[in-house]
């Protein structure tokens, strides 16, 4: 019997309490996660291809030069079908114009289980082709 690897999710969130909530909900949902607080770190890890990330969960308002919108856009330039979940408290109204196609937006505050559901739905949508 082959044990399938636990899907690894790249999370970019600069609010430390929320990092823990997201990490716990992903673990409970059967996912592994790398939690980073900067967009630049996330892009470096993603582009380094040292790990096989299955989805991005990004806060749209991050400290630093790049926003969650920027991270998602750059990742989609590399992998056009990569699953993206945005988290936002104040910028939800920008999603239609700044978000990438086929992404999900979770408005803060959200139930932790919503993150797992959003990732599962996007991953399952992407597995219809061989």
N, C-alpha and C positions, 0 to 999 in steps of 0.2 A: 504494500500500500504506500502510495506516495503522499506525503504530507505537503499540502500546498502552502506556499509562503503567505504570511499575513500581509495584506495590502498596506503599503507604506504611504502615508499622507503627509504632504508638506504643508505646514501651518505657519502663517506669518501674522503675528498678533503682538502688539507692543504693550498690552495691558496684562501684567503678570497674573492677577487673579483670574482673568478670562482664559489665559493660557492653560491654567490648571483645569478649569472646567471643560474646555475643549479636549484637552488631553485625556481626561478621565472618561468623557463620553465616547471618544474614539476607541479607547481601550475596551470599554464595556461593550462597544459595538463590534468588536473583533478586528480592529485596525491598529496598526502601529503608527506612530507619528514622530516627526521631527518638528519641534516647535522653535521658531526663530522670531526675533523681535525686529529684524530689519529686512526690507525688501532686497537690499543689496546682498545680504548673506544668503537669502533664499535663492536669488538668481545665480549666485556663485555655485551653490550646491547643485541646483538643477542642471546648470550648464556643464558642471564637472562630470555628470553622468556616473558618479560612483555608486549611486543608489537608484533603485527602480521605483520612482514615485508614481503613484496611481492617480492622485488628484491634488489640487491646490485649494486650501482654505485660507483666504486672505482678508484681513481687515482692510478697508479701503483707505482709512486715514491713519497713516503711519508716520512716526518721526523719521526724519531723514529726507533725502532728495526725492526718493521714489515712493509712489503710493501703491496701494493694492491694485488699482486699475493698471498701473504701469507693469507690475510684476506679471499680472495675468496676460496682458498684451504681449509682453516679450516671450513668455512661455508658449503662448499660442503661435508665435512666429516660428518656434522650433517644432512644436507638435500641435497642428491645427485642430486636433480632436481632443486635446487634453481637458479633463473635467475640471471646471472652476466653480468654486463656491465663494461668494463674497459675504463679508459680515460688515454691517454698518449701522451706526446709530443715527447719524445726522445726514449722511450723503445718499440715502436710498433713492431720492428723487433723481440722482445723476445716473443711476444704473442704465436706463434706456439709452442714454447717449454715450456713456463711457464704458459700460460693461461689454465683454466679448459675447458673441452669439452663443446660444446653448449653454448659458451659465445660470447659476441660481443665486439669488440674493436672500440672505437671512437678515431681517431687521432686528437689531438689539433693542430690548432684551428678547432672546429667543430661548426655547426649551433646549437643553443640551441634546436631547434625542433628535432634534431637527437637523443637526449637523450630520449625524449618522444616516438619517433618512435621505438627506440631499445627496450625500456621497454615494450611497447604495443605488439610488435612482440613476444618477449619472453614470456610474460604472456599469450598471445593468443595461442602460441604453446603448453603451458603447460596445457591448459584447455580442451584438446581433450579427456582426460580420465575422467570418472565420479568420 
